[in-house]
Amino acid sequence: MIKIRSLQEKDLLCVTEIARQSFSTPWSLKSFETELLNKHSILKVAEVNGEIVGYIVLRIILDEAELLSIAVKPDFRQNGIATALIKNVLDEMKNIIKICFLEVRMSNYAAIKLYEKSGFKQIGVRNRYYILPEEDAIIMKLEIS
C-alpha cells in the first residue's frame, strides 16, 4: 500500500539520498531545504510500509505549475509510485492550476512514458539543458481541465 504525505524536514536526508541514486546531477540537501521553505512549492513523499520510497516537488506560479523533481528508489520502480505521486499533487491542485510543465532528459524513455501516461504532451525541446552528460530536454505540458 502506497501512502502519500507532505514531505517534512525529518525526511530531507532520505529524499536527498533517493535523488542521489536517481540522477547524475542530483539536488543537494540545500535545494530541498529551499523548496521546503518556499510557500509556492509542494513537496510530498511516498511511503511503503513506513519506508520513504519516492518524492515529488512541484512549484506553483499563479495558475501554472512546474514539476521540478520526482524520483523513486531503484528497488521500488515500476510499481506505480511515481504515477501515484503525480496524481496526488495534480488532484490537490486541480482547482488552482490550469497547466503543468516539466522538462525531461530526451533519453529518459521510462520517465517520458510515465508523463505521457499521466496526460503530458511533448511541446518542445531545450537544447543542451542537462549537463553530466550534456543532453537536450523535452518540454512537456499537461492541461488541467
C-alpha positions in Angstrom: 0.0 0.0 0.0 1.4 3.4 -1.0 0.9 6.2 1.4 1.5 9.8 0.2 2.0 12.6 2.6 3.7 16.0 2.8 7.4 16.0 3.0 8.7 17.1 6.4 12.1 18.4 7.5 12.9 15.0 9.0 12.6 13.4 5.5 15.2 15.6 3.8 18.2 13.2 4.2 16.2 10.3 2.8 14.9 12.2 -0.2 18.4 13.6 -0.9 19.6 10.0 -1.0 16.9 9.0 -3.4 17.8 11.9 -5.6 21.5 10.8 -5.5 20.5 7.3 -6.5 18.4 8.6 -9.4 20.2 11.5 -11.1 23.6 12.3 -12.5 23.3 15.8 -11.1 21.0 15.3 -8.0 19.5 18.1 -6.0 21.5 19.0 -2.9 20.2 19.0 0.7 20.2 22.8 0.4 18.0 22.7 -2.7 15.4 20.5 -0.9 15.5 22.8 2.1 15.0 25.8 0.0 11.9 24.3 -1.7 10.5 23.1 1.6 10.6 26.8 2.8 9.1 28.1 -0.4 5.4 28.8 0.2 4.7 28.2 -3.5 6.2 24.7 -3.5 4.5 21.4 -2.8 6.8 18.5 -1.7 5.4 15.1 -1.0 6.8 11.7 -0.2 5.5 8.2 -0.9 5.9 5.5 1.8 5.6 1.8 1.6 5.4 0.0 4.9 6.7 3.2 6.6 9.7 3.5 4.3 10.1 6.6 2.1 10.4 5.2 -1.4 9.8 8.3 -3.5 9.2 12.0 -3.6 7.8 14.8 -5.8 8.5 18.6 -5.9 6.0 20.9 -7.7 6.1 24.7 -7.7 3.0 26.8 -8.3 3.3 30.1 -10.2 -0.1 31.8 -10.4 -2.3 29.3 -12.3 0.6 27.2 -13.6 2.8 24.6 -12.0 6.2 23.1 -12.8 7.1 19.6 -11.8 10.6 20.2 -10.6 11.7 16.8 -9.5 10.3 13.3 -9.0 12.2 10.1 -8.1 11.6 6.7 -6.8 14.1 4.4 -5.1 15.5 2.0 -7.7 14.2 -1.2 -6.0 10.6 0.3 -5.9 10.4 1.5 -9.5 7.7 0.1 -11.9 5.2 -0.2 -9.0 3.0 2.8 -9.7 4.7 5.0 -7.1 5.6 7.9 -9.4 2.2 7.7 -11.0 0.6 7.9 -7.6 2.7 10.9 -6.6 1.8 12.8 -9.8 -1.9 12.0 -9.5 -1.9 13.1 -5.8 -0.3 16.5 -6.4 -2.3 17.2 -9.5 -5.6 16.2 -7.8 -4.7 18.5 -4.9 -4.0 21.4 -7.3 -6.8 20.8 -9.9 -8.8 23.9 -8.7 -5.7 26.1 -8.5 -3.6 25.4 -11.7 -4.6 25.2 -15.3 -1.3 23.9 -16.8 1.7 21.9 -15.5 5.0 21.9 -17.2 8.2 19.8 -16.9 11.5 19.0 -18.6 12.8 15.5 -19.0 16.0 14.1 -20.5 15.5 13.1 -24.1 17.0 9.6 -23.3 14.8 9.0 -20.2 12.3 6.8 -22.0 10.8 5.5 -18.8 10.0 9.0 -17.5 8.7 10.1 -20.8 6.3 7.1 -20.9 5.2 7.9 -17.3 4.5 11.5 -18.1 2.6 10.6 -21.3 0.6 8.1 -19.3 -0.3 10.9 -16.9 -1.5 13.0 -19.8 1.5 15.2 -20.5 2.2 16.1 -24.2 5.6 17.0 -25.7 5.6 20.6 -26.8 9.3 21.5 -27.4 13.0 20.9 -26.8 15.6 22.8 -24.7 18.9 22.3 -26.4 21.8 21.2 -24.1 19.6 21.8 -21.0 21.2 19.0 -18.9 24.9 18.5 -18.0 26.8 15.4 -16.9 26.1 14.2 -19.6 25.1 17.1 -21.8 21.7 16.4 -23.3 18.6 18.1 -24.6 15.4 18.2 -22.6 11.9 17.6 -23.9 9.5 20.1 -22.6 6.1 18.6 -21.7 2.8 20.2 -20.8 -0.4 19.0 -19.1 -3.6 21.0 -19.4 -5.8 20.6 -16.4 -9.5 20.6 -17.1 
